[in-house]
Amino acid sequence: MITSNALHRRRFLMGSVFALAAGPALAAPADPYAASPFRKLTPAQWKAKLRPESFAVLREAATERPGTSPLLNEHRKGVFVCAGCGLALFDARWKFESGTGWPSFYTAIKGALGKKSDFDIGYARTEYHCAQCLGHQGHVFDDGPRPTGLRYCNNGVALRFVPA
């Protein structure tokens, strides 16, 4: 007769064997931007590189006042890039008018953003940042339009627009 503890041990051991056999297939993907020179900049170097309002958002996770970004009215073809490092984050076709006062997008360029949980205002939100320089961009919410249902709510001072 096999006891409950023995069954749990067997399941654990068998699962471990399968996980070891799978090896790198189950490992987290490597960070393609790990060696980025932008990750080595000091706060003083960032301050010298960025406008004060961009530094506050990108490096200190501040939020710009709603309705103040000139990018709210940007509707040309092109791409929105990180104001810190120039990495392309959003295609202009993905921008939509959310009515929130910040530039909003329903999807991002694959691999361009990192995400983490943020409890800064007392409840859970998903913060996203530039994958290359780790600069704070904004928060993503699940109240956006089709086809994704997402709203990437971005600080305008964290972006630059590059027309096509």
Secondary structure, DSSP 8 states (H G I E B T S, - for coil): ---HHHHHHHHHHHHHHHHHHHGGGGS----TTTT-GGGG--HHHHHHHS-HHHHHHHHH-----TT--GGGG--SSEEEEETTT--EEEEGGGEE--SSSS-EES---TTSEEEEEE-TTSS-EEEEEETTT--EEEEEES---TTT--EEEE-GGGEEEEE-
